[in-house]
Each structure stands twice: as structure tokens, then as C-alpha cells.
Amino acid sequence: MRSGWMAEECRGSDRGRDALTAGGSNRLLTPEEVAAWLKVSEITVKNKYRTWGIKAQKVGRLLRFRERDIVAYLEENYG
């Protein structure tokens, strides 16, 4: 039973898309994912996120960004 639930979660749902349009989710993104979304290099994200005013989260020694913070940045600057 549980494997069916996980498969459904991996496929995603319309609710996830609604959360994104309503300001994003708490999902953590890697610098690589943010770079692909912003169409810049991963190094640029790592060097410029503070200048751009994007909040970062440290998970151990890894840098992560909340999806909702990236959505807010895009709406403020390009929306």
C-alpha cells in the first residue's frame, strides 16, 4: 500500500502546482535547480544570491533555497 502512495507523491498533483502559483512551496532547491530556473550558472547563484536578496538555508554544509523565496524574488523583480 505504501509504495502506491509514494508513487502518487512522485508523480505530483494539481495541489502542488496550486501551491506554486500561490507563492511557492517550502520545497528546498539546490543551487543547480535555482540556476536552471533563473537561466544562469550555478556559480552565479552561489556568488550572487545575497546581492539579489534571496534567502538561503544551510543543510549541514550544503546550500539550499526555498522554492517560495525564489518565486517571491521572481515576482518582485520580473513579475
ROVEXDREN-206512 format. One record per atom (N, C-alpha, C): residue in three letters; atom name; z, x, y. Coordinates in steps of 0.001 Angstrom, whole numbers, plus 500000, padded with zeros to 6 digits. Atoms other than C-alpha are relative to their C-alpha. Example, Ala and Ser with C-alpha at 12.3 -4.5 7.8 and 13.67 -1.06 7.14 Angstrom:
2
(ala,N,(500000,500890,498810))
(ala,CA,(507800,512300,495500))
(ala,C,(500000,500900,501200))
(ser,N,(499940,499180,498810))
(ser,CA,(507140,513670,498940))
(ser,C,(500730,499230,501090))
// end
This chain:
79
(met,N,(500000,500813,498798))
(met,CA,(500000,500000,500000))
(met,C,(500000,500855,501264))
(arg,N,(499861,499177,498812))
(arg,CA,(500946,502699,502462))
(arg,C,(498707,500722,500349))
(ser,N,(501246,499296,499707))
(ser,CA,(497627,504537,502101))
(ser,C,(499011,499092,500730))
(gly,N,(500856,500940,499274))
(gly,CA,(495803,501392,503270))
(gly,C,(500388,499914,501465))
(trp,N,(499503,500033,498617))
(trp,CA,(497977,501285,506369))
(trp,C,(499543,501238,500754))
(met,N,(500409,498756,499354))
(met,CA,(497220,504942,507136))
(met,C,(498500,499997,500274))
(ala,N,(501448,500053,499805))
(ala,CA,(493502,504370,506677))
(ala,C,(499667,499125,501201))
(glu,N,(500224,500885,498857))
(glu,CA,(493651,501498,509177))
(glu,C,(500357,500705,501301))
(glu,N,(499586,499274,498809))
(glu,CA,(495527,503672,511687))
(glu,C,(498972,501063,500376))
(cys,N,(500972,498943,499730))
(cys,CA,(492973,506487,511350))
(cys,C,(498706,499431,500568))
(arg,N,(501225,500616,499491))
(arg,CA,(490069,504118,511970))
(arg,C,(500177,499524,501427))
(gly,N,(499743,500482,498647))
(gly,CA,(491733,502895,515133))
(gly,C,(499857,498491,500071))
(ser,N,(500094,501435,499805))
(ser,CA,(491820,499412,516561))
(ser,C,(499667,499715,501445))
(asp,N,(500295,500396,498631))
(asp,CA,(490882,497492,519657))
(asp,C,(501225,500158,500895))
(arg,N,(498784,499836,499202))
(arg,CA,(494510,497676,520770))
(arg,C,(500079,501405,500596))
(gly,N,(499999,498634,499483))
(gly,CA,(494168,501464,521151))
(gly,C,(499073,500141,501187))
(arg,N,(500945,499948,498887))
(arg,CA,(491148,501002,523397))
(arg,C,(500550,499264,501211))
(asp,N,(499390,500733,498894))
(asp,CA,(493017,498418,525487))
(asp,C,(501053,500855,500689))
(ala,N,(498979,499133,499409))
(ala,CA,(495865,500902,525983))
(ala,C,(499340,501060,500871))
(leu,N,(500690,498981,499220))
(leu,CA,(493360,503481,527198))
(leu,C,(499531,499429,501326))
(thr,N,(500491,500582,498761))
(thr,CA,(491834,501136,529753))
(thr,C,(501152,499555,500900))
(ala,N,(498853,500433,499208))
(ala,CA,(495303,500033,530863))
(ala,C,(500844,501188,500458))
(gly,N,(499272,498846,499492))
(gly,CA,(496306,503573,531850))
(gly,C,(500218,501094,498985))
(gly,N,(499889,498943,500997))
(gly,CA,(496104,505576,528640))
(gly,C,(501191,499819,499091))
(ser,N,(498919,500060,500972))
(ser,CA,(498471,506211,525796))
(ser,C,(500857,501253,500110))
(asn,N,(499127,498834,500040))
(asn,CA,(501225,508662,525058))
(asn,C,(499486,501069,499045))
(arg,N,(500566,499044,500946))
(arg,CA,(498963,510492,522596))
(arg,C,(499872,501364,500666))
(leu,N,(500085,498645,499461))
(leu,CA,(499119,514253,523072))
(leu,C,(498642,500606,499674))
(leu,N,(501307,499378,500146))
(leu,CA,(495828,516062,523609))
(leu,C,(500129,501510,500098))
(thr,N,(500044,498541,499906))
(thr,CA,(495086,519733,523053))
(thr,C,(499197,500389,501235))
(pro,N,(500839,499537,498895))
(pro,CA,(493600,521808,525868))
(pro,C,(498500,499899,499664))
(glu,N,(501395,500116,500426))
(glu,CA,(490355,521799,523857))
(glu,C,(499487,498562,500179))
(glu,N,(500395,501401,499841))
(glu,CA,(490261,517967,523816))
(glu,C,(499866,499625,501477))
(val,N,(500049,500276,498556))
(val,CA,(491011,517791,527561))
(val,C,(498755,500647,500592))
(ala,N,(501178,499287,499492))
(ala,CA,(488293,520379,528247))
(ala,C,(498723,499236,499665))
(ala,N,(501184,500770,500390))
(ala,CA,(485733,518330,526320))
(ala,C,(499886,498737,500849))
(trp,N,(499994,501226,499210))
(trp,CA,(486759,515187,528226))
(trp,C,(499601,500269,501453))
(leu,N,(500282,499664,498607))
(leu,CA,(486579,516905,531627))
(leu,C,(498705,500803,500171))
(lys,N,(501239,499212,499997))
(lys,CA,(483446,518871,530681))
(lys,C,(500177,501353,500698))
(val,N,(499719,498641,499541))
(val,CA,(484995,522255,531495))
(val,C,(500436,500808,498773))
(ser,N,(499568,499179,501130))
(ser,CA,(486054,525177,529309))
(ser,C,(501505,499840,499764))
(glu,N,(498583,500048,500349))
(glu,CA,(489397,525314,527525))
(glu,C,(500804,500960,500883))
(ile,N,(499337,499022,499137))
(ile,CA,(490310,528417,529561))
(ile,C,(500205,499426,501404))
(thr,N,(499878,500620,498680))
(thr,CA,(489642,526484,532793))
(thr,C,(501156,499002,500012))
(val,N,(498888,500963,500085))
(val,CA,(492028,523734,531673))
(val,C,(501327,500737,500030))
(lys,N,(498745,499251,500061))
(lys,CA,(494736,526273,530850))
(lys,C,(500344,500668,501340))
(asn,N,(499761,499311,498731))
(asn,CA,(494297,528067,534175))
(asn,C,(500176,499052,501185))
(lys,N,(500064,500872,498823))
(lys,CA,(493829,525065,536499))
(lys,C,(500838,498722,499940))
(tyr,N,(499320,501298,500103))
(tyr,CA,(495951,522169,535186))
(tyr,C,(501091,499838,501055))
(arg,N,(498957,500093,498957))
(arg,CA,(498780,522975,537630))
(arg,C,(499376,499720,501362))
(thr,N,(500706,500198,498730))
(thr,CA,(496366,523201,540575))
(thr,C,(499501,498569,500114))
(trp,N,(500522,501366,500021))
(trp,CA,(494854,519870,539571))
(trp,C,(501110,498956,500026))
(gly,N,(498875,500932,499994))
(gly,CA,(498321,518294,539369))
(gly,C,(500159,499234,498704))
(ile,N,(499875,500648,501306))
(ile,CA,(498101,517438,535672))
(ile,C,(501271,500510,499334))
(lys,N,(498763,499618,500679))
(lys,CA,(501451,517394,533877))
(lys,C,(499673,500461,498580))
(ala,N,(500173,499489,501366))
(ala,CA,(501635,519407,530675))
(ala,C,(501317,499888,499245))
(gln,N,(498838,500020,500877))
(gln,CA,(504022,519184,527746))
(gln,C,(499925,501236,499121))
(lys,N,(499954,498891,500937))
(lys,CA,(505118,522167,525710))
(lys,C,(500552,499480,498680))
(val,N,(499547,500326,501344))
(val,CA,(505395,521572,521978))
(val,C,(500174,501342,499306))
(gly,N,(499769,498624,500425))
(gly,CA,(507044,524765,520857))
(gly,C,(499363,500908,501038))
(arg,N,(500711,499148,499050))
(arg,CA,(504760,527354,522427))
(arg,C,(498610,499469,500318))
(leu,N,(501322,500592,499812))
(leu,CA,(501727,525058,522395))
(leu,C,(499965,499106,501230))
(leu,N,(500203,500816,498810))
(leu,CA,(500370,523335,525499))
(leu,C,(499315,498700,499594))
(arg,N,(500584,501310,500293))
(arg,CA,(499659,519600,525234))
(arg,C,(500023,499148,501260))
(phe,N,(500121,500894,498850))
(phe,CA,(498664,516878,527700))
(phe,C,(500045,498565,499510))
(arg,N,(499973,501422,500354))
(arg,CA,(499463,513176,527570))
(arg,C,(498681,499359,500443))
(glu,N,(501264,500672,499714))
(glu,CA,(496340,511053,527430))
(glu,C,(500103,499177,501281))
(arg,N,(499833,500838,498805))
(arg,CA,(497739,508728,530106))
(arg,C,(499973,500831,501280))
(asp,N,(500035,499131,498821))
(asp,CA,(498163,511680,532510))
(asp,C,(498567,500413,500338))
(ile,N,(501406,499645,499775))
(ile,CA,(494511,512674,532055))
(ile,C,(499252,498804,500575))
(val,N,(500628,501226,499480))
(val,CA,(493408,509062,532617))
(val,C,(500393,499802,501461))
(ala,N,(499530,500162,498619))
(ala,CA,(495554,508890,535778))
(ala,C,(499320,501010,500924))
(tyr,N,(500675,498972,499202))
(tyr,CA,(494067,512166,537059))
(tyr,C,(498548,499607,500275))
(leu,N,(501398,500396,499824))
(leu,CA,(490522,510915,536491))
(leu,C,(499870,498804,500938))
(glu,N,(500059,501175,499123))
(glu,CA,(491226,507574,538179))
(glu,C,(500299,500369,501448))
(glu,N,(499639,499589,498638))
(glu,CA,(492862,509228,541211))
(glu,C,(498898,500800,500670))
(asn,N,(500960,499066,499415))
(asn,CA,(490144,511821,541709))
(asn,C,(498546,499594,499866))
(tyr,N,(501401,500343,500231))
(tyr,CA,(486975,510264,540342))
(tyr,C,(499769,498517,499799))
(gly,N,(500110,501416,500308))
(gly,CA,(487695,506556,539921))
(gly,C,(499680,499206,501164))
// end
